[in-house]
Amino acid sequence: MPNPKRRHSQQRSAKRRTHYLAEEVTLSKDATTGENHVRHRAHVSEGKLYYKGKLVAEKAPLKA
């Protein structure tokens, strides 16, 4: 594979990266719990894990 003959300057790299912007996180309201959460991510509510409004997992009780 070809390799660059010379090192790219910091300015050249910075110019390329100016177009990358941080985007705001999109929040949704869960129909089951009514809590706001990040879209397309599972979220915890009262020790239970929900995804798309459905209960996915519950926290197991601790044994002494």
Predicted model as a PDB file, atoms N, CA, C, CB and O in Angstrom, pLDDT in the B-factor column:
MODEL        1                                                                  
ATOM      1  N   MET A   1       0.836  -1.186   0.000  1.00 82.00           N  
ATOM      2  CA  MET A   1       0.000   0.000   0.000  1.00 82.00           C  
ATOM      3  C   MET A   1       0.879   1.248   0.000  1.00 82.00           C  
ATOM      4  CB  MET A   1      -0.950  -0.001   1.216  1.00 82.00           C  
ATOM      5  O   MET A   1       1.948   1.260   0.611  1.00 82.00           O  
ATOM      6  N   PRO A   2       0.434   2.279  -0.676  1.00 86.00           N  
ATOM      7  CA  PRO A   2       1.238   3.508  -0.701  1.00 86.00           C  
ATOM      8  C   PRO A   2       1.196   4.224   0.644  1.00 86.00           C  
ATOM      9  CB  PRO A   2       0.743   4.448  -1.809  1.00 86.00           C  
ATOM     10  O   PRO A   2       0.191   4.199   1.354  1.00 86.00           O  
ATOM     11  N   ASN A   3       2.308   4.857   0.969  1.00 87.00           N  
ATOM     12  CA  ASN A   3       2.427   5.634   2.191  1.00 87.00           C  
ATOM     13  C   ASN A   3       2.678   7.089   1.841  1.00 87.00           C  
ATOM     14  CB  ASN A   3       3.554   5.085   3.086  1.00 87.00           C  
ATOM     15  O   ASN A   3       3.272   7.381   0.803  1.00 87.00           O  
ATOM     16  N   PRO A   4       2.232   8.014   2.699  1.00 84.00           N  
ATOM     17  CA  PRO A   4       2.505   9.418   2.410  1.00 84.00           C  
ATOM     18  C   PRO A   4       4.001   9.710   2.462  1.00 84.00           C  
ATOM     19  CB  PRO A   4       1.761  10.317   3.395  1.00 84.00           C  
ATOM     20  O   PRO A   4       4.731   9.167   3.291  1.00 84.00           O  
ATOM     21  N   LYS A   5       4.436  10.575   1.561  1.00 89.00           N  
ATOM     22  CA  LYS A   5       5.857  10.909   1.505  1.00 89.00           C  
ATOM     23  C   LYS A   5       6.249  11.822   2.658  1.00 89.00           C  
ATOM     24  CB  LYS A   5       6.198  11.574   0.171  1.00 89.00           C  
ATOM     25  O   LYS A   5       7.346  11.709   3.205  1.00 89.00           O  
ATOM     26  N   ARG A   6       5.336  12.738   3.026  1.00 89.00           N  
ATOM     27  CA  ARG A   6       5.625  13.670   4.112  1.00 89.00           C  
ATOM     28  C   ARG A   6       4.473  13.672   5.111  1.00 89.00           C  
ATOM     29  CB  ARG A   6       5.870  15.096   3.563  1.00 89.00           C  
ATOM     30  O   ARG A   6       3.352  13.273   4.797  1.00 89.00           O  
ATOM     31  N   ARG A   7       4.775  14.126   6.306  1.00 88.00           N  
ATOM     32  CA  ARG A   7       3.793  14.190   7.390  1.00 88.00           C  
ATOM     33  C   ARG A   7       2.801  15.326   7.124  1.00 88.00           C  
ATOM     34  CB  ARG A   7       4.498  14.391   8.763  1.00 88.00           C  
ATOM     35  O   ARG A   7       3.188  16.407   6.680  1.00 88.00           O  
ATOM     36  N   HIS A   8       1.519  15.070   7.401  1.00 86.00           N  
ATOM     37  CA  HIS A   8       0.517  16.133   7.279  1.00 86.00           C  
ATOM     38  C   HIS A   8       0.664  17.096   8.444  1.00 86.00           C  
ATOM     39  CB  HIS A   8      -0.923  15.548   7.232  1.00 86.00           C  
ATOM     40  O   HIS A   8       0.930  16.678   9.571  1.00 86.00           O  
ATOM     41  N   SER A   9       0.494  18.366   8.177  1.00 89.00           N  
ATOM     42  CA  SER A   9       0.603  19.371   9.240  1.00 89.00           C  
ATOM     43  C   SER A   9      -0.616  19.304  10.156  1.00 89.00           C  
ATOM     44  CB  SER A   9       0.747  20.791   8.639  1.00 89.00           C  
ATOM     45  O   SER A   9      -1.650  18.743   9.795  1.00 89.00           O  
ATOM     46  N   GLN A  10      -0.476  19.887  11.351  1.00 90.00           N  
ATOM     47  CA  GLN A  10      -1.594  19.932  12.299  1.00 90.00           C  
ATOM     48  C   GLN A  10      -2.726  20.781  11.744  1.00 90.00           C  
ATOM     49  CB  GLN A  10      -1.134  20.487  13.662  1.00 90.00           C  
ATOM     50  O   GLN A  10      -3.899  20.482  11.967  1.00 90.00           O  
ATOM     51  N   GLN A  11      -2.378  21.834  11.025  1.00 91.00           N  
ATOM     52  CA  GLN A  11      -3.387  22.719  10.455  1.00 91.00           C  
ATOM     53  C   GLN A  11      -4.245  21.970   9.422  1.00 91.00           C  
ATOM     54  CB  GLN A  11      -2.714  23.950   9.806  1.00 91.00           C  
ATOM     55  O   GLN A  11      -5.460  22.156   9.355  1.00 91.00           O  
ATOM     56  N   ARG A  12      -3.606  21.144   8.644  1.00 88.00           N  
ATOM     57  CA  ARG A  12      -4.333  20.388   7.629  1.00 88.00           C  
ATOM     58  C   ARG A  12      -5.335  19.428   8.284  1.00 88.00           C  
ATOM     59  CB  ARG A  12      -3.349  19.607   6.734  1.00 88.00           C  
ATOM     60  O   ARG A  12      -6.468  19.290   7.822  1.00 88.00           O  
ATOM     61  N   SER A  13      -4.903  18.774   9.359  1.00 84.00           N  
ATOM     62  CA  SER A  13      -5.800  17.867  10.074  1.00 84.00           C  
ATOM     63  C   SER A  13      -6.944  18.624  10.724  1.00 84.00           C  
ATOM     64  CB  SER A  13      -5.032  17.080  11.128  1.00 84.00           C  
ATOM     65  O   SER A  13      -8.088  18.171  10.701  1.00 84.00           O  
ATOM     66  N   ALA A  14      -6.635  19.782  11.306  1.00 87.00           N  
ATOM     67  CA  ALA A  14      -7.652  20.592  11.978  1.00 87.00           C  
ATOM     68  C   ALA A  14      -8.701  21.085  10.986  1.00 87.00           C  
ATOM     69  CB  ALA A  14      -7.003  21.783  12.693  1.00 87.00           C  
ATOM     70  O   ALA A  14      -9.887  21.127  11.313  1.00 87.00           O  
ATOM     71  N   LYS A  15      -8.282  21.454   9.791  1.00 88.00           N  
ATOM     72  CA  LYS A  15      -9.231  21.903   8.766  1.00 88.00           C  
ATOM     73  C   LYS A  15     -10.208  20.788   8.412  1.00 88.00           C  
ATOM     74  CB  LYS A  15      -8.482  22.372   7.504  1.00 88.00           C  
ATOM     75  O   LYS A  15     -11.398  21.034   8.212  1.00 88.00           O  
ATOM     76  N   ARG A  16      -9.704  19.576   8.338  1.00 84.00           N  
ATOM     77  CA  ARG A  16     -10.554  18.443   7.999  1.00 84.00           C  
ATOM     78  C   ARG A  16     -11.566  18.168   9.112  1.00 84.00           C  
ATOM     79  CB  ARG A  16      -9.700  17.197   7.738  1.00 84.00           C  
ATOM     80  O   ARG A  16     -12.705  17.787   8.842  1.00 84.00           O  
ATOM     81  N   ARG A  17     -11.146  18.362  10.360  1.00 83.00           N  
ATOM     82  CA  ARG A  17     -12.004  18.029  11.505  1.00 83.00           C  
ATOM     83  C   ARG A  17     -13.011  19.123  11.859  1.00 83.00           C  
ATOM     84  CB  ARG A  17     -11.148  17.744  12.705  1.00 83.00           C  
ATOM     85  O   ARG A  17     -13.851  18.904  12.731  1.00 83.00           O  
ATOM     86  N   THR A  18     -12.957  20.280  11.219  1.00 81.00           N  
ATOM     87  CA  THR A  18     -13.888  21.356  11.571  1.00 81.00           C  
ATOM     88  C   THR A  18     -15.325  20.992  11.241  1.00 81.00           C  
ATOM     89  CB  THR A  18     -13.507  22.637  10.850  1.00 81.00           C  
ATOM     90  O   THR A  18     -16.248  21.597  11.787  1.00 81.00           O  
ATOM     91  N   HIS A  19     -15.538  20.028  10.372  1.00 80.00           N  
ATOM     92  CA  HIS A  19     -16.889  19.681   9.955  1.00 80.00           C  
ATOM     93  C   HIS A  19     -17.559  18.693  10.893  1.00 80.00           C  
ATOM     94  CB  HIS A  19     -16.865  19.116   8.569  1.00 80.00           C  
ATOM     95  O   HIS A  19     -18.763  18.459  10.790  1.00 80.00           O  
ATOM     96  N   TYR A  20     -16.795  18.113  11.806  1.00 78.00           N  
ATOM     97  CA  TYR A  20     -17.366  17.160  12.750  1.00 78.00           C  
ATOM     98  C   TYR A  20     -17.917  17.921  13.945  1.00 78.00           C  
ATOM     99  CB  TYR A  20     -16.310  16.112  13.199  1.00 78.00           C  
ATOM    100  O   TYR A  20     -17.156  18.511  14.712  1.00 78.00           O  
ATOM    101  N   LEU A  21     -19.225  17.911  14.103  1.00 81.00           N  
ATOM    102  CA  LEU A  21     -19.870  18.629  15.195  1.00 81.00           C  
ATOM    103  C   LEU A  21     -20.513  17.635  16.151  1.00 81.00           C  
ATOM    104  CB  LEU A  21     -20.921  19.626  14.657  1.00 81.00           C  
ATOM    105  O   LEU A  21     -20.971  16.569  15.739  1.00 81.00           O  
ATOM    106  N   ALA A  22     -20.544  17.991  17.417  1.00 80.00           N  
ATOM    107  CA  ALA A  22     -21.238  17.172  18.406  1.00 80.00           C  
ATOM    108  C   ALA A  22     -22.743  17.374  18.216  1.00 80.00           C  
ATOM    109  CB  ALA A  22     -20.793  17.542  19.870  1.00 80.00           C  
ATOM    110  O   ALA A  22     -23.215  18.507  18.113  1.00 80.00           O  
ATOM    111  N   GLU A  23     -23.470  16.303  18.172  1.00 84.00           N  
ATOM    112  CA  GLU A  23     -24.917  16.377  17.984  1.00 84.00           C  
ATOM    113  C   GLU A  23     -25.618  16.236  19.322  1.00 84.00           C  
ATOM    114  CB  GLU A  23     -25.403  15.292  17.005  1.00 84.00           C  
ATOM    115  O   GLU A  23     -25.112  15.592  20.241  1.00 84.00           O  
ATOM    116  N   GLU A  24     -26.786  16.844  19.417  1.00 88.00           N  
ATOM    117  CA  GLU A  24     -27.574  16.707  20.636  1.00 88.00           C  
ATOM    118  C   GLU A  24     -28.172  15.303  20.691  1.00 88.00           C  
ATOM    119  CB  GLU A  24     -28.692  17.788  20.702  1.00 88.00           C  
ATOM    120  O   GLU A  24     -28.521  14.717  19.666  1.00 88.00           O  
ATOM    121  N   VAL A  25     -28.280  14.789  21.890  1.00 89.00           N  
ATOM    122  CA  VAL A  25     -28.851  13.461  22.080  1.00 89.00           C  
ATOM    123  C   VAL A  25     -30.368  13.557  21.968  1.00 89.00           C  
ATOM    124  CB  VAL A  25     -28.431  12.861  23.455  1.00 89.00           C  
ATOM    125  O   VAL A  25     -30.985  14.440  22.565  1.00 89.00           O  
ATOM    126  N   THR A  26     -30.965  12.652  21.205  1.00 92.00           N  
ATOM    127  CA  THR A  26     -32.416  12.631  21.046  1.00 92.00           C  
ATOM    128  C   THR A  26     -33.029  11.827  22.186  1.00 92.00           C  
ATOM    129  CB  THR A  26     -32.821  12.033  19.665  1.00 92.00           C  
ATOM    130  O   THR A  26     -32.669  10.670  22.408  1.00 92.00           O  
ATOM    131  N   LEU A  27     -33.948  12.443  22.898  1.00 94.00           N  
ATOM    132  CA  LEU A  27     -34.607  11.779  24.021  1.00 94.00           C  
ATOM    133  C   LEU A  27     -36.019  11.369  23.638  1.00 94.00           C  
ATOM    134  CB  LEU A  27     -34.636  12.694  25.254  1.00 94.00           C  
ATOM    135  O   LEU A  27     -36.680  12.036  22.843  1.00 94.00           O  
ATOM    136  N   SER A  28     -36.468  10.272  24.210  1.00 93.00           N  
ATOM    137  CA  SER A  28     -37.830   9.792  24.013  1.00 93.00           C  
ATOM    138  C   SER A  28     -38.460   9.531  25.371  1.00 93.00           C  
ATOM    139  CB  SER A  28     -37.853   8.511  23.135  1.00 93.00           C  
ATOM    140  O   SER A  28     -37.765   9.319  26.365  1.00 93.00           O  
ATOM    141  N   LYS A  29     -39.787   9.550  25.398  1.00 93.00           N  
ATOM    142  CA  LYS A  29     -40.504   9.255  26.630  1.00 93.00           C  
ATOM    143  C   LYS A  29     -41.002   7.817  26.553  1.00 93.00           C  
ATOM    144  CB  LYS A  29     -41.688  10.254  26.856  1.00 93.00           C  
ATOM    145  O   LYS A  29     -41.683   7.437  25.601  1.00 93.00           O  
ATOM    146  N   ASP A  30     -40.657   7.023  27.560  1.00 90.00           N  
ATOM    147  CA  ASP A  30     -41.057   5.626  27.596  1.00 90.00           C  
ATOM    148  C   ASP A  30     -42.548   5.534  27.900  1.00 90.00           C  
ATOM    149  CB  ASP A  30     -40.233   4.841  28.644  1.00 90.00           C  
ATOM    150  O   ASP A  30     -43.040   6.169  28.833  1.00 90.00           O  
ATOM    151  N   ALA A  31     -43.256   4.745  27.110  1.00 87.00           N  
ATOM    152  CA  ALA A  31     -44.706   4.611  27.287  1.00 87.00           C  
ATOM    153  C   ALA A  31     -45.051   3.877  28.579  1.00 87.00           C  
ATOM    154  CB  ALA A  31     -45.319   3.876  26.095  1.00 87.00           C  
ATOM    155  O   ALA A  31     -46.082   4.160  29.188  1.00 87.00           O  
ATOM    156  N   THR A  32     -44.211   2.945  29.007  1.00 87.00           N  
ATOM    157  CA  THR A  32     -44.499   2.144  30.188  1.00 87.00           C  
ATOM    158  C   THR A  32     -44.207   2.903  31.478  1.00 87.00           C  
ATOM    159  CB  THR A  32     -43.696   0.860  30.153  1.00 87.00           C  
ATOM    160  O   THR A  32     -45.057   2.985  32.364  1.00 87.00           O  
ATOM    161  N   THR A  33     -42.992   3.462  31.577  1.00 88.00           N  
ATOM    162  CA  THR A  33     -42.576   4.113  32.816  1.00 88.00           C  
ATOM    163  C   THR A  33     -42.789   5.622  32.808  1.00 88.00           C  
ATOM    164  CB  THR A  33     -41.131   3.820  33.077  1.00 88.00           C  
ATOM    165  O   THR A  33     -42.863   6.242  33.870  1.00 88.00           O  
ATOM    166  N   GLY A  34     -42.889   6.219  31.623  1.00 91.00           N  
ATOM    167  CA  GLY A  34     -43.068   7.660  31.533  1.00 91.00           C  
ATOM    168  C   GLY A  34     -41.778   8.449  31.723  1.00 91.00           C  
ATOM    169  O   GLY A  34     -41.826   9.671  31.860  1.00 91.00           O  
ATOM    170  N   GLU A  35     -40.633   7.782  31.733  1.00 92.00           N  
ATOM    171  CA  GLU A  35     -39.353   8.457  31.923  1.00 92.00           C  
ATOM    172  C   GLU A  35     -38.718   8.799  30.577  1.00 92.00           C  
ATOM    173  CB  GLU A  35     -38.403   7.582  32.753  1.00 92.00           C  
ATOM    174  O   GLU A  35     -38.939   8.112  29.579  1.00 92.00           O  
ATOM    175  N   ASN A  36     -37.923   9.873  30.568  1.00 94.00           N  
ATOM    176  CA  ASN A  36     -37.157  10.228  29.380  1.00 94.00           C  
ATOM    177  C   ASN A  36     -35.889   9.394  29.332  1.00 94.00           C  
ATOM    178  CB  ASN A  36     -36.821  11.738  29.364  1.00 94.00           C  
ATOM    179  O   ASN A  36     -35.257   9.146  30.359  1.00 94.00           O  
ATOM    180  N   HIS A  37     -35.519   8.960  28.122  1.00 94.00           N  
ATOM    181  CA  HIS A  37     -34.319   8.149  27.955  1.00 94.00           C  
ATOM    182  C   HIS A  37     -33.740   8.397  26.571  1.00 94.00           C  
ATOM    183  CB  HIS A  37     -34.630   6.641  28.162  1.00 94.00           C  
ATOM    184  O   HIS A  37     -34.411   8.951  25.700  1.00 94.00           O  
ATOM    185  N   VAL A  38     -32.498   7.987  26.370  1.00 93.00           N  
ATOM    186  CA  VAL A  38     -31.849   8.108  25.076  1.00 93.00           C  
ATOM    187  C   VAL A  38     -32.474   7.089  24.128  1.00 93.00           C  
ATOM    188  CB  VAL A  38     -30.307   7.898  25.194  1.00 93.00           C  
ATOM    189  O   VAL A  38     -32.695   5.938  24.504  1.00 93.00           O  
ATOM    190  N   ARG A  39     -32.758   7.519  22.895  1.00 92.00           N  
ATOM    191  CA  ARG A  39     -33.414   6.630  21.929  1.00 92.00           C  
ATOM    192  C   ARG A  39     -32.530   5.453  21.563  1.00 92.00           C  
ATOM    193  CB  ARG A  39     -33.791   7.398  20.670  1.00 92.00           C  
ATOM    194  O   ARG A  39     -31.305   5.574  21.540  1.00 92.00           O  
ATOM    195  N   HIS A  40     -33.142   4.325  21.279  1.00 92.00           N  
ATOM    196  CA  HIS A  40     -32.486   3.093  20.840  1.00 92.00           C  
ATOM    197  C   HIS A  40     -31.492   2.566  21.866  1.00 92.00           C  
ATOM    198  CB  HIS A  40     -31.778   3.324  19.523  1.00 92.00           C  
ATOM    199  O   HIS A  40     -30.515   1.910  21.504  1.00 92.00           O  
ATOM    200  N   ARG A  41     -31.734   2.846  23.139  1.00 92.00           N  
ATOM    201  CA  ARG A  41     -30.895   2.342  24.214  1.00 92.00           C  
ATOM    202  C   ARG A  41     -31.798   1.819  25.324  1.00 92.00           C  
ATOM    203  CB  ARG A  41     -29.931   3.448  24.745  1.00 92.00           C  
ATOM    204  O   ARG A  41     -32.854   2.389  25.597  1.00 92.00           O  
ATOM    205  N   ALA A  42     -31.379   0.741  25.956  1.00 92.00           N  
ATOM    206  CA  ALA A  42     -32.107   0.235  27.111  1.00 92.00           C  
ATOM    207  C   ALA A  42     -31.859   1.175  28.283  1.00 92.00           C  
ATOM    208  CB  ALA A  42     -31.675  -1.224  27.459  1.00 92.00           C  
ATOM    209  O   ALA A  42     -30.787   1.772  28.380  1.00 92.00           O  
ATOM    210  N   HIS A  43     -32.841   1.315  29.176  1.00 93.00           N  
ATOM    211  CA  HIS A  43     -32.679   2.203  30.330  1.00 93.00           C  
ATOM    212  C   HIS A  43     -33.225   1.526  31.586  1.00 93.00           C  
ATOM    213  CB  HIS A  43     -33.398   3.561  30.087  1.00 93.00           C  
ATOM    214  O   HIS A  43     -34.111   0.673  31.517  1.00 93.00           O  
ATOM    215  N   VAL A  44     -32.677   1.924  32.731  1.00 91.00           N  
ATOM    216  CA  VAL A  44     -33.056   1.349  34.015  1.00 91.00           C  
ATOM    217  C   VAL A  44     -34.069   2.261  34.694  1.00 91.00           C  
ATOM    218  CB  VAL A  44     -31.814   1.137  34.919  1.00 91.00           C  
ATOM    219  O   VAL A  44     -33.888   3.477  34.751  1.00 91.00           O  
ATOM    220  N   SER A  45     -35.126   1.663  35.202  1.00 90.00           N  
ATOM    221  CA  SER A  45     -36.135   2.387  35.949  1.00 90.00           C  
ATOM    222  C   SER A  45     -36.547   1.525  37.138  1.00 90.00           C  
ATOM    223  CB  SER A  45     -37.362   2.745  35.050  1.00 90.00           C  
ATOM    224  O   SER A  45     -37.079   0.428  36.962  1.00 90.00           O  
ATOM    225  N   GLU A  46     -36.299   2.026  38.355  1.00 89.00           N  
ATOM    226  CA  GLU A  46     -36.636   1.320  39.594  1.00 89.00           C  
ATOM    227  C   GLU A  46     -36.029  -0.085  39.632  1.00 89.00           C  
ATOM    228  CB  GLU A  46     -38.154   1.233  39.753  1.00 89.00           C  
ATOM    229  O   GLU A  46     -36.690  -1.037  40.047  1.00 89.00           O  
ATOM    230  N   GLY A  47     -34.786  -0.212  39.203  1.00 89.00           N  
ATOM    231  CA  GLY A  47     -34.086  -1.486  39.260  1.00 89.00           C  
ATOM    232  C   GLY A  47     -34.459  -2.472  38.167  1.00 89.00           C  
ATOM    233  O   GLY A  47     -34.031  -3.625  38.207  1.00 89.00           O  
ATOM    234  N   LYS A  48     -35.247  -2.040  37.193  1.00 92.00           N  
ATOM    235  CA  LYS A  48     -35.650  -2.911  36.088  1.00 92.00           C  
ATOM    236  C   LYS A  48     -35.152  -2.315  34.776  1.00 92.00           C  
ATOM    237  CB  LYS A  48     -37.197  -3.098  36.057  1.00 92.00           C  
ATOM    238  O   LYS A  48     -35.126  -1.096  34.608  1.00 92.00           O  
ATOM    239  N   LEU A  49     -34.759  -3.182  33.852  1.00 92.00           N  
ATOM    240  CA  LEU A  49     -34.227  -2.761  32.569  1.00 92.00           C  
ATOM    241  C   LEU A  49     -35.322  -2.824  31.518  1.00 92.00           C  
ATOM    242  CB  LEU A  49     -33.028  -3.632  32.160  1.00 92.00           C  
ATOM    243  O   LEU A  49     -35.943  -3.868  31.319  1.00 92.00           O  
ATOM    244  N   TYR A  50     -35.560  -1.688  30.838  1.00 93.00           N  
ATOM    245  CA  TYR A  50     -36.597  -1.589  29.821  1.00 93.00           C  
ATOM    246  C   TYR A  50     -35.976  -1.269  28.466  1.00 93.00           C  
ATOM    247  CB  TYR A  50     -37.634  -0.517  30.205  1.00 93.00           C  
ATOM    248  O   TYR A  50     -34.982  -0.549  28.380  1.00 93.00           O  
ATOM    249  N   TYR A  51     -36.579  -1.818  27.403  1.00 92.00           N  
ATOM    250  CA  TYR A  51     -36.201  -1.483  26.037  1.00 92.00           C  
ATOM    251  C   TYR A  51     -37.461  -1.510  25.187  1.00 92.00           C  
ATOM    252  CB  TYR A  51     -35.118  -2.468  25.480  1.00 92.00           C  
ATOM    253  O   TYR A  51     -38.192  -2.500  25.180  1.00 92.00           O  
ATOM    254  N   LYS A  52     -37.712  -0.426  24.477  1.00 89.00           N  
ATOM    255  CA  LYS A  52     -38.907  -0.261  23.649  1.00 89.00           C  
ATOM    256  C   LYS A  52     -40.185  -0.473  24.448  1.00 89.00           C  
ATOM    257  CB  LYS A  52     -38.871  -1.225  22.477  1.00 89.00           C  
ATOM    258  O   LYS A  52     -41.145  -1.049  23.938  1.00 89.00           O  
ATOM    259  N   GLY A  53     -40.206  -0.012  25.698  1.00 88.00           N  
ATOM    260  CA  GLY A  53     -41.392  -0.104  26.528  1.00 88.00           C  
ATOM    261  C   GLY A  53     -41.647  -1.465  27.132  1.00 88.00           C  
ATOM    262  O   GLY A  53     -42.655  -1.665  27.809  1.00 88.00           O  
ATOM    263  N   LYS A  54     -40.740  -2.410  26.894  1.00 91.00           N  
ATOM    264  CA  LYS A  54     -40.928  -3.761  27.421  1.00 91.00           C  
ATOM    265  C   LYS A  54     -39.875  -4.062  28.474  1.00 91.00           C  
ATOM    266  CB  LYS A  54     -40.868  -4.803  26.289  1.00 91.00           C  
ATOM    267  O   LYS A  54     -38.735  -3.607  28.377  1.00 91.00           O  
ATOM    268  N   LEU A  55     -40.267  -4.833  29.481  1.00 92.00           N  
ATOM    269  CA  LEU A  55     -39.354  -5.253  30.532  1.00 92.00           C  
ATOM    270  C   LEU A  55     -38.396  -6.295  29.973  1.00 92.00           C  
ATOM    271  CB  LEU A  55     -40.129  -5.812  31.749  1.00 92.00           C  
ATOM    272  O   LEU A  55     -38.819  -7.341  29.482  1.00 92.00           O  
ATOM    273  N   VAL A  56     -37.101  -6.001  30.052  1.00 91.00           N  
ATOM    274  CA  VAL A  56     -36.090  -6.905  29.511  1.00 91.00           C  
ATOM    275  C   VAL A  56     -35.475  -7.750  30.601  1.00 91.00           C  
ATOM    276  CB  VAL A  56     -35.009  -6.125  28.789  1.00 91.00           C  
ATOM    277  O   VAL A  56     -35.306  -8.958  30.433  1.00 91.00           O  
ATOM    278  N   ALA A  57     -35.133  -7.118  31.736  1.00 92.00           N  
ATOM    279  CA  ALA A  57     -34.489  -7.851  32.825  1.00 92.00           C  
ATOM    280  C   ALA A  57     -34.824  -7.173  34.151  1.00 92.00           C  
ATOM    281  CB  ALA A  57     -32.945  -7.924  32.616  1.00 92.00           C  
ATOM    282  O   ALA A  57     -35.025  -5.961  34.219  1.00 92.00           O  
ATOM    283  N   GLU A  58     -34.876  -7.984  35.193  1.00 90.00           N  
ATOM    284  CA  GLU A  58     -35.065  -7.461  36.545  1.00 90.00           C  
ATOM    285  C   GLU A  58     -33.813  -7.735  37.347  1.00 90.00           C  
ATOM    286  CB  GLU A  58     -36.309  -8.090  37.230  1.00 90.00           C  
ATOM    287  O   GLU A  58     -33.086  -8.692  37.084  1.00 90.00           O  
ATOM    288  N   LYS A  59     -33.574  -6.895  38.317  1.00 79.00           N  
ATOM    289  CA  LYS A  59     -32.421  -7.086  39.183  1.00 79.00           C  
ATOM    290  C   LYS A  59     -32.722  -8.235  40.142  1.00 79.00           C  
ATOM    291  CB  LYS A  59     -32.077  -5.776  39.962  1.00 79.00           C  
ATOM    292  O   LYS A  59     -33.752  -8.246  40.817  1.00 79.00           O  
ATOM    293  N   ALA A  60     -31.812  -9.191  40.190  1.00 75.00           N  
ATOM    294  CA  ALA A  60     -31.989 -10.348  41.068  1.00 75.00           C  
ATOM    295  C   ALA A  60     -31.748  -9.943  42.507  1.00 75.00           C  
ATOM    296  CB  ALA A  60     -31.041 -11.496  40.667  1.00 75.00           C  
ATOM    297  O   ALA A  60     -30.868  -9.122  42.766  1.00 75.00           O  
ATOM    298  N   PRO A  61     -32.497 -10.489  43.456  1.00 76.00           N  
ATOM    299  CA  PRO A  61     -32.271 -10.143  44.872  1.00 76.00           C  
ATOM    300  C   PRO A  61     -30.924 -10.663  45.348  1.00 76.00           C  
ATOM    301  CB  PRO A  61     -33.397 -10.712  45.759  1.00 76.00           C  
ATOM    302  O   PRO A  61     -30.488 -11.736  44.932  1.00 76.00           O  
ATOM    303  N   LEU A  62     -30.270  -9.913  46.213  1.00 72.00           N  
ATOM    304  CA  LEU A  62     -28.970 -10.312  46.762  1.00 72.00           C  
ATOM    305  C   LEU A  62     -29.143 -11.365  47.840  1.00 72.00           C  
ATOM    306  CB  LEU A  62     -28.225  -9.099  47.328  1.00 72.00           C  
ATOM    307  O   LEU A  62     -30.039 -11.271  48.678  1.00 72.00           O  
ATOM    308  N   LYS A  63     -28.280 -12.364  47.810  1.00 75.00           N  
ATOM    309  CA  LYS A  63     -28.298 -13.412  48.831  1.00 75.00           C  
ATOM    310  C   LYS A  63     -27.199 -13.129  49.838  1.00 75.00           C  
ATOM    311  CB  LYS A  63     -28.119 -14.826  48.198  1.00 75.00           C  
ATOM    312  O   LYS A  63     -26.075 -12.783  49.472  1.00 75.00           O  
ATOM    313  N   ALA A  64     -27.536 -13.279  51.102  1.00 68.00           N  
ATOM    314  CA  ALA A  64     -26.567 -12.976  52.154  1.00 68.00           C  
ATOM    315  C   ALA A  64     -25.650 -14.121  52.453  1.00 68.00           C  
ATOM    316  CB  ALA A  64     -27.266 -12.579  53.399  1.00 68.00           C  
ATOM    317  O   ALA A  64     -24.783 -14.007  53.318  1.00 68.00           O  
TER     318      ALA A  64                                                      
ENDMDL                                                                          
END                                                                             
